[in-house]
Amino acid sequence: MNLIEELQWRGMIQDIIPGTSELLQKEMVSGYIGFDPTSDSLHIGSLVPILLLVHLQKAGHKPFALVGGATGMVGDPSGKSEERNLLSEEQLQFNQTGVRNQLAKFLDFTANKPNAAEMVNNYDWFKNFSFLNFIREVGKHITVNYMMSKDSVKKRLESETGMSFTEFTYQLVQGYDFYWLYQNKNCKLQMGGSDQWGNIVTGTELIRRKAGGEAFAFTCPLITKADGGKFGKTEKGNVWLDPKKTSPYQFYQFWLNASDEDAKKWIKIFTLLPKETIETLLAKHETASHERALQKKLAEELTCFVHSPEDFSFAVKASDLLFGNATTDLLQSLTENQLLQVLEGVPTIEIRKNLLQEGYDIVSFLADTQIFPSKGEARKMWQAGGLALNKEKVVIEKTQIIITDLLKEKYLLIQKGKKNYYLVIAVD
């Protein structure tokens, strides 16, 4: 399979300029995608452009990752209902460093390779570009009629908020990026999300009019969820690639909880697994969807790709802790940080540690902490064997919670029935 066929099979191509596939089969092509430095971390919405660059490099071509230090100062109106806040130069520089460090994990930047990945920042060619020079050298080549025909511009002009001149110029700024890379890096290809198509073809048009050259492009469909929810969003917000913003365990859980419909699409888009492996997984899913083989493989591949095999291994253990038959030993083996990662979102209750010094009657403990509404209900569940303390069933002979029950000298994990967990924190 050539690159375009491979991406089409994976469902990763929406719009494409004719001749793009032929160009990619004829020579080593330099291609780029822009990344928006509005945060110091990318999120899973950025995985599609990252993977497009990974596929490009795997096929023998040269990827350029453009960090938009200049465009980030303007703000892209595509798909936005209102203008975003502009960031300071210092904040943008901080964010760019974070984005650069993340991209370096996925692409091969080894300098002596002919198709080594390169990172560029459009602030480098815009910082000394005066406004008058810009409107002379760029503005005169693209008509207002052409710019206003773009869907992203039309929608905003028809909205109540309208569109500022700053945002209106965005497509010219992005178009010039493509022109600059074409002239200085022999970059003939731009890729991006389908919402970028208008901005991308402005670049190809500028290359044609200003340099008399021919440039190529394709876009990927925007990722959606089968239930209509926004991809990459959870109740806690974005699913980030930075482990400090979204823990590897939460990241793993996001993919593991994908619906069957989403998992069928996402296994092709978000993994680098070969076609035969994916088709085998899809066939297995059709006959035994309850085993969730697709979701498990998707979560494994993505957690290893973005984080590490060790993080994946921990995430599986952690899932077993809450949803499987984990033991007290597993619980004891976790660091305090890992324990809190896994139990994020579990209701927490504080008690005074000194109450455990001489032993705390188990029924009183369960009622006082409001894990049960009354001593009667607590006693009933305890006597029926429906309680677990630190993943160990509470036997009828255990009548007290004592200080040595604490994990890390601080925590108690109470399980009520099959699915209800409570984290009790003993404070001094």
Steps between C-alpha positions, in 0.01 A plus 500: 500500500628847419461774760174646369341154461610414854350821642179458298458147636545635851234768441753782529438691177215739425618760247797454268650707220523294178855379431594465870517119491710503180744752651547284811577193285744690278742661751583562864260779596528752782163551667385697800226543757453796732453462876331767706696601814198614704609260777832353613362153421326348201185296562359194326343721232861556386565127457357495147742764364784333693413164345477654151862616542598157638344326196669751268842427652443123504428521127844658445395865481621796707268639768501859622319590821419869500442649845291811442677762709368773268160354409446426870518875556216556252250219564345265244128567441442156339227316687486768771183687590683787667843657508740351752719690741842588365796363694810692599832436324645351822207258542523397133873430531439288811225307318715448189774335707246257647355416157849455349598256774186294442540484121860382541361180654307395190721603207859410412709818511835320440690770309696280256190329356382638165140500620573617856211687658547872548325747725442857387337801663322752279588777745856474360393631158225732620677685783679743264228510235348851514130553445562709188727236350246230581211672324727575200657155469207281606179703510512611138506139374173389667169679441248582773237317290715185517545532878130562563397194302646272770245324723687589821481870409138486376374338819666754724389798290140378522521445878409758763860534616633570151871480427789727585754611240760306703318172440416589142872522422566153649467314170755735339744440784457122477514517121833681524633221726449255215660741253803554729551126553459440125766760420744425785449129579371366167180406682234404246234346723280624784272279709246581769145456629213553258416830674837628369425440131421867430824619662703227328382578147572869562862383538495299176346801324770734636772258382339492153457877470816621672751227410338345191530164680272205565426379851287215632287424805260265666288515813373249753135489617437652840462224757153463646342268757210272411291641788542855373730600786815699427803281436778531758278660764404340830324639806842619616570676167762424234689170493860631490820332383688642800488242783485783755176629346340162422650201681596196286231305689226751407637509145479120479146505640387750233584257218384192693156658543453571127166384359503209255423735209779741593752220566443360147599837349766597751702176478579594138561871557689504828721192480782400266388135499514339154181439301503121555520539881219755503277286278558202732406714801188632324392144409552387861298797621207406274478152654584589862449873558447438874872419531581859390815386314492816285484737796772310688736509202421865429575595863822294498636644175421861588628483858829346381529749211433816702640390837690169538455122534562543875214752523277258308591218738416720799169608342395135455591426864316809613188403303513158662510676835163668449327271254667158538618256764805691623652408833621694802854426380439695180359789700806495729736498200376838369674823588287765672489697174383194301240416762353851483514493118292181489254618762447845349127562498430250780312674788742595779432526872733637768527362853734574791784249510490485883156333479675188370762485777290282729279355224181643347190280514437403138123561501541841667781586257281421196209707634710792633676540164155488330609213277170355632205714606452302821669249729224252420578502126875488567460200729281319246757539217793409730326184623404403143866520389439788255787718622866512401781691669806568281372240247463231768160370603410608855426183697251496788783452747645842412317740728734800497694724264850543640799718417692216331217470243617830348669495158805729488415578867220720370232335280220242524321375188146391588297305246124473552345233280652452154554852370482759781840621622594753768846630581538580868791732583631497857629844597698601809 
